[in-house]
């Protein structure tokens, strides 16, 4: 049992020493700063007799770092810790924020590549190619993200082929080149609506209408999936223009604006909503 004063999210009477030691080493520093994003996209389910299950991966570094687990109201990262010369344990570590992956578009990124796999690295060729909507392909995307983070924690984008190949990128931006059989991804950003209308101070960019989508598809309402994609695309484009972007305003005609001001009070105009990060 835990014999030390653990971080507040640890209940000493319930959790084993292996978790307490990891939490002492990592939890305190994480709690003093902004909670980091979880690495990997696979969530481990806790069992009734063992609420901390990262240790099921033992010393398998690739499996360990691509998992995190949910317990009660929080997520916790699986982390590797040395257990001797050349051996490691996989432990439940610091609290983290779970994030999903968003598709950027068809094709692969063209800048900042740090790794290029051969075909079938994510699965055997005997299984054949898989379409973007299949469970197998979605699993490859998760595995590719985890593998890329293991190669370089600064990975920002991945491209995944339908033949189980993938590439990793650390560039600040990615514009997929449109080649078939490939989709590129990045981490999803949670954006909160702050009201109807656009911001009025600190503007650094003003697009024309239809920059985020073709005019032939028409205007889209705020609750549509297309408009929500425009919002995420606008955020990425504004971050590329200036990483200090704090607010965006997105029109129902696929136009948008970027702002670096410290605050934004939307002016209430129709057909526009403003957003900031959660």
C-alpha positions as CSV (number, residue, x, y, z in Angstrom):
1,X,0.0,0.0,0.0
2,X,1.0,3.6,-0.4
3,X,3.0,4.8,2.6
4,X,3.7,8.3,1.4
5,X,1.6,11.4,0.9
6,X,0.3,10.9,-2.6
7,X,-1.2,13.4,-4.9
8,X,-4.8,14.2,-4.2
9,X,-6.1,11.9,-6.9
10,X,-4.6,8.9,-5.2
11,X,-6.4,7.2,-2.3
12,X,-3.7,5.6,-0.2
13,X,-5.9,2.8,1.2
14,X,-6.9,1.5,-2.2
15,X,-3.9,1.7,-4.6
16,X,-0.7,-0.4,-4.7
17,X,2.8,0.9,-4.2
18,X,3.6,0.6,-7.9
19,X,1.1,3.4,-8.7
20,X,2.0,5.5,-5.7
21,X,5.7,5.6,-6.6
22,X,4.9,6.6,-10.2
23,X,2.4,9.2,-9.0
24,X,4.9,10.7,-6.6
25,X,7.5,11.1,-9.3
26,X,5.2,12.4,-12.0
27,X,1.9,13.6,-10.5
28,X,3.1,16.5,-8.4
29,X,4.8,18.2,-11.3
30,X,1.9,17.6,-13.6
31,X,-0.6,19.0,-11.2
32,X,1.5,22.2,-10.8
33,X,1.2,22.9,-14.5
34,X,-1.4,22.5,-17.2
35,X,-2.5,18.9,-17.5
36,X,-0.8,17.4,-20.6
37,X,-2.5,15.6,-23.4
38,X,-2.6,11.8,-23.2
39,X,-0.2,10.0,-25.5
40,X,-1.8,7.4,-27.8
41,X,-5.5,6.9,-28.4
42,X,-6.3,3.6,-26.8
43,X,-8.0,3.7,-23.4
44,X,-7.5,0.8,-21.0
45,X,-10.5,-0.4,-19.1
46,X,-10.0,-0.9,-15.3
47,X,-11.1,-4.3,-13.9
48,X,-13.1,-4.7,-10.8
49,X,-10.2,-6.1,-8.8
50,X,-7.5,-3.9,-10.2
51,X,-8.3,-0.3,-11.0
52,X,-4.8,0.4,-12.3
53,X,-4.1,-1.8,-15.3
54,X,-1.2,-0.2,-17.3
55,X,1.0,-2.9,-15.8
56,X,-0.6,-5.5,-18.1
57,X,1.7,-4.2,-20.9
58,X,4.9,-5.1,-18.9
59,X,8.0,-3.8,-20.6
60,X,6.5,-3.6,-24.1
61,X,7.4,0.1,-24.8
62,X,5.3,0.5,-27.8
63,X,2.2,-0.9,-26.2
64,X,2.7,1.0,-23.0
65,X,3.1,4.5,-24.4
66,X,0.1,4.2,-26.8
67,X,-2.3,3.6,-23.9
68,X,-3.9,5.6,-21.1
69,X,-6.7,4.7,-18.8
70,X,-9.8,6.3,-17.3
71,X,-10.5,6.0,-13.6
72,X,-13.5,7.7,-12.1
73,X,-13.5,11.2,-13.6
74,X,-10.0,11.4,-14.9
75,X,-7.5,9.9,-17.4
76,X,-4.0,8.7,-16.5
77,X,-1.1,8.1,-18.8
78,X,0.7,4.7,-19.0
79,X,4.4,5.4,-18.5
80,X,7.6,3.4,-18.7
81,X,9.9,3.2,-15.7
82,X,13.2,1.4,-15.4
83,X,13.1,-1.8,-13.4
84,X,16.7,-2.8,-13.7
85,X,19.4,-3.0,-16.3
86,X,17.7,-3.1,-19.7
87,X,14.2,-3.9,-18.2
88,X,11.2,-1.6,-17.8
89,X,7.8,-1.7,-16.1
90,X,4.6,0.0,-17.5
91,X,3.0,1.9,-14.7
92,X,-0.1,4.2,-14.3
93,X,1.4,7.7,-14.2
94,X,0.3,11.3,-14.3
95,X,-3.1,12.6,-15.0
96,X,-3.7,13.6,-18.7
97,X,-6.3,14.9,-21.0
98,X,-7.6,12.4,-23.6
99,X,-7.7,13.7,-27.2
100,X,-9.1,12.3,-30.4
101,X,-7.6,12.6,-33.9
102,X,-9.1,14.6,-36.7
103,X,-8.7,13.8,-40.4
104,X,-7.1,16.7,-42.3
105,X,-7.9,15.4,-45.8
106,X,-6.8,13.0,-48.5
107,X,-3.1,12.6,-49.2
108,X,0.0,12.8,-47.1
109,X,1.9,15.8,-45.6
110,X,4.9,17.1,-47.4
111,X,7.0,18.8,-44.8
112,X,8.7,17.9,-41.5
113,X,8.8,14.1,-42.1
114,X,10.7,12.2,-39.5
115,X,9.8,8.6,-40.4
116,X,8.5,6.7,-43.4
117,X,7.4,3.1,-43.0
118,X,7.2,0.4,-45.6
119,X,3.8,-0.9,-46.6
120,X,2.3,-3.4,-44.2
121,X,4.2,-2.2,-41.1
122,X,0.9,-1.8,-39.2
123,X,-0.6,-5.2,-40.3
124,X,0.3,-8.2,-42.4
125,X,-0.2,-8.0,-46.2
126,X,-2.4,-11.2,-46.0
127,X,-5.2,-9.1,-44.6
128,X,-5.2,-6.8,-47.7
129,X,-5.9,-3.1,-48.0
130,X,-8.6,-1.5,-45.8
131,X,-10.9,1.4,-46.5
132,X,-10.8,4.5,-44.5
133,X,-14.1,3.7,-42.7
134,X,-13.2,0.2,-41.6
135,X,-12.4,-0.7,-38.0
136,X,-9.0,-2.1,-39.2
137,X,-8.0,1.2,-40.7
138,X,-9.1,3.2,-37.7
139,X,-7.0,0.9,-35.6
140,X,-4.0,1.5,-37.8
141,X,-4.4,5.3,-37.3
142,X,-4.3,4.8,-33.5
143,X,-1.2,2.5,-33.8
144,X,0.5,4.9,-36.2
145,X,0.0,7.9,-33.8
146,X,1.4,5.9,-30.9
147,X,4.4,4.7,-32.9
148,X,5.1,8.2,-34.1
149,X,5.0,9.7,-30.6
150,X,7.4,7.0,-29.5
151,X,9.8,8.0,-32.3
152,X,9.4,11.7,-31.5
153,X,7.0,13.2,-28.8
154,X,6.9,16.4,-30.9
155,X,4.9,14.6,-33.7
156,X,2.1,16.8,-34.8
157,X,0.8,15.0,-37.9
158,X,0.6,11.5,-39.3
159,X,-0.4,10.1,-42.7
160,X,-1.7,6.6,-42.9
161,X,-2.0,4.5,-46.1
162,X,-4.7,1.9,-46.8
163,X,-1.9,-0.6,-47.2
164,X,-0.9,-0.3,-43.5
165,X,2.0,2.1,-44.1
166,X,2.4,5.4,-42.3
167,X,4.6,8.5,-41.9
168,X,5.3,10.9,-39.0
169,X,5.7,14.7,-39.2
170,X,6.8,17.4,-36.8
171,X,6.2,20.4,-39.0
172,X,4.0,23.2,-37.7
173,X,1.4,22.6,-40.5
174,X,0.3,20.0,-42.9
175,X,-1.5,20.4,-46.2
176,X,-2.4,16.9,-47.6
177,X,-1.5,16.6,-51.2
178,X,-4.6,14.9,-52.3
179,X,-3.1,11.5,-53.3
180,X,-5.7,8.6,-53.1
181,X,-5.3,5.8,-50.6
182,X,-3.9,8.0,-47.9
183,X,-5.4,10.2,-45.2
184,X,-3.6,12.6,-42.8
185,X,-4.5,13.3,-39.2
186,X,-3.7,15.5,-36.3
187,X,-4.9,15.8,-32.7
188,X,-8.4,17.2,-32.2
189,X,-8.8,20.6,-30.5
190,X,-11.7,21.3,-28.2
191,X,-13.2,24.7,-29.1
192,X,-15.9,26.4,-27.2
193,X,-18.4,28.8,-28.7
194,X,-18.3,32.2,-26.9
195,X,-21.3,33.8,-28.7
196,X,-22.9,34.9,-31.9
197,X,-21.0,37.5,-34.0
198,X,-17.3,38.2,-34.6
199,X,-14.6,39.6,-32.4
200,X,-13.6,43.2,-32.9
201,X,-10.1,43.6,-31.6
202,X,-6.7,42.0,-32.4
203,X,-7.6,40.7,-35.9
204,X,-4.6,39.3,-37.8
205,X,-6.4,37.7,-40.7
206,X,-9.7,38.1,-42.6
207,X,-10.6,35.5,-45.2
208,X,-13.0,35.8,-48.1
209,X,-16.2,33.8,-48.2
210,X,-15.8,30.2,-49.2
211,X,-12.2,29.8,-48.2
212,X,-13.0,26.9,-46.0
213,X,-15.3,25.1,-48.5
214,X,-16.7,25.4,-52.0
215,X,-19.5,27.8,-52.8
216,X,-21.4,25.2,-54.8
217,X,-22.2,23.4,-51.5
218,X,-23.8,26.4,-50.0
219,X,-24.0,27.9,-46.6
220,X,-24.1,25.6,-43.5
221,X,-25.9,26.1,-40.2
222,X,-24.0,26.2,-36.9
223,X,-25.1,22.7,-35.9
224,X,-24.1,20.9,-39.1
225,X,-21.1,18.6,-39.3
226,X,-19.7,20.7,-42.2
227,X,-19.7,23.9,-40.2
228,X,-18.1,22.1,-37.3
229,X,-15.3,20.9,-39.7
230,X,-14.9,24.5,-40.9
231,X,-14.4,25.7,-37.3
232,X,-11.6,23.2,-36.7
233,X,-10.0,24.0,-40.1
234,X,-10.2,27.7,-39.3
235,X,-8.4,27.1,-36.0
236,X,-5.6,25.2,-37.6
237,X,-5.2,27.8,-40.4
238,X,-5.1,30.6,-37.8
239,X,-2.5,28.7,-35.7
240,X,-0.4,28.4,-38.8
241,X,-0.6,32.1,-39.5
242,X,0.2,33.0,-35.8
243,X,0.5,30.5,-33.0
244,X,-0.6,33.2,-30.6
245,X,-4.1,33.1,-32.0
246,X,-6.6,33.0,-29.2
247,X,-10.0,33.5,-30.9
248,X,-11.6,32.8,-34.3
249,X,-14.8,33.8,-35.9
250,X,-16.4,31.6,-38.5
251,X,-19.1,32.5,-41.0
252,X,-21.8,30.2,-42.4
253,X,-20.5,31.0,-45.8
254,X,-17.1,29.3,-45.0
255,X,-15.3,32.5,-44.2
256,X,-13.3,33.1,-41.0
257,X,-11.1,35.6,-39.1
258,X,-8.2,35.1,-36.6
259,X,-7.5,37.2,-33.5
260,X,-4.6,37.5,-31.0
261,X,-6.3,39.8,-28.6
262,X,-6.5,38.9,-24.9
263,X,-10.3,38.9,-24.9
264,X,-13.2,38.8,-27.3
265,X,-16.8,40.0,-26.9
266,X,-18.7,38.9,-30.0
267,X,-20.8,41.7,-31.5
268,X,-24.0,39.6,-31.9
269,X,-24.1,39.6,-35.7
270,X,-26.1,36.7,-37.3
271,X,-24.5,34.0,-39.4
272,X,-21.2,34.2,-37.4
273,X,-20.0,32.4,-34.3
274,X,-16.8,33.0,-32.4
275,X,-14.7,30.4,-30.6
276,X,-11.7,29.8,-28.3
277,X,-10.0,26.8,-26.9
278,X,-11.6,24.9,-24.0
